[in-house]
């Protein structure tokens, strides 16, 4: 048996007597508690530990926001809202969830390149900060502010003139649908004196899923320098400077976990500079995947072990309709396996290269391809790690009309 590449160890979850534990719950018992498979389970202990880890590594003056597009499950958002300083939303639907979860409207920001007039009205009525993505939004916000008799709190999202190197997704630099091009900002800022608009600062988000601390540090320095230049044209002092996020987590063989130490040192220097150069500004980090991604697992049950011309297939009741990212169809150019294990046979020796597939009538329904696994039997539980972000809500759960999956916070 040839050995596939090895993933980073998923040591965040404990194991007892060969069975994976999710916040102390043995996987089989958790499946009985949930009532059916497949399901996503999110570990409260790991979520809290990740926030604490960040708090210890980053300057206290930097605010930590949860970007809930990574995982909008209401119970999880409520849990996170109690532990972070704010929530970033990307739709009116997410805004409702954040408000229901108890997030402070003063610490909610609303981004997205295609906000509708009704969404902008909801944002102004709620009193949240709108990250303006285009010049089209400004007169709409001003009109809404006047009709409601409320100020429209705005920060301008900047499409910078640089990219976050090494990012899984580049969301700034070059031609992008996100934000206003940096070279347009001076003119936009000079014309910002519309009645009802309350300028608060800038939002810069250059990219996501980056595992290189030096690249993140460079992007933060460049973002700060750009915001400092733009502040000279602003109608009032900058109060909020959202430096985005970009912190990645390891999914694939050879990837290492992000080193927070240099990022913390870099942010301490920027905080010191901001105290002199932007004295009214608060620096904000907007993190989604990094906060929740490693705390979640996707669990599916093996229905059958099938051998076709010498190749073993584990056919499960889960698949790409629940976990598009793990199938490789959520942006991967060359498909790579997420870390996958048999959660009911942890520690057993790998004896075969098996492919984990779902019940859908398409060859794209692949959760793991030729992975070294123990010999599985019907009833075993397959676990896909690194599944706390961009899982259920980023998947086509209506595809082929199979049942949807359950999500639980454990």
C-alpha angles and dihedrals in degrees: 000000000000112000118237119223115285122247125219107277113267091221095151090088121066124227128212126186092343095310128111116241124214107200088330097315116122109234097240092050091046090053089053090049091051090049100224146019145280102053144148118232123195119199114225092199093056092045092053092044092053092053090048091049091054093046089054094048101042131063113271089233092065114090118224118218128188113227097212096196084084090066122352097181101144097226091049092047090051090050092050094043089064092054107039131059098242148347129242117209133190103198142023088256091058089045090058091050092049093050092046088050090059099253114161108252089218088063098044120099125192120212134171136119098239109044113167124224091252091052092050089050091052090049094052092045090051092049096235127147113261116213099214111221100182142013088252090072096057100071090041090054092045091051092047092049091053094046093048096039089232132116117254107225109214139183119181116236108221124212095210127216091241138056133230100251117229096017123152088220122021111211101170139046125051121026109341137160089225123092133337117301110260093236090058094051100084091058092043091050092050090054095046096099093106119144112262098018115119109195113211108164149280139313120205122180112169100173149319144239097039121160097182112095093195091056092050091048092050092050091050092051092048091046092051092048091049092049090049091054092047092048088070088069097042121115092227138010118294110255100172128038111181107195093187121227128250096171109152136204126215116260106155139050114285095022119126129204116264117267107231097187099082091042090054091049091049093050091049088058091049091049089053091049093047091053087062103031104030101022096171095047128104117204115227132196116204111204130169116149092036092056099047111011099089094043095067137077132187113218126198131171124238109240097180143355106223129183119206117184092331097316118114119222125189105207111204138181091244133068150135092323087069101028111028092163094059091049089060094241097110099082105312113138093191112028116242129179122254112224105281131179142169099255091200094051103044112162095019116128119263108246104169144022104245132178117223112216137171135230097264122117095241134085088230089073094097125136097173131008120213096332123173104251140156117261104283128206133197108284096034116128119237116209125203109198127207088042103131094099133053093002124114097009092047095052133087097245093171093058111125089352097267116153118279123244131254125239123206134181108217 
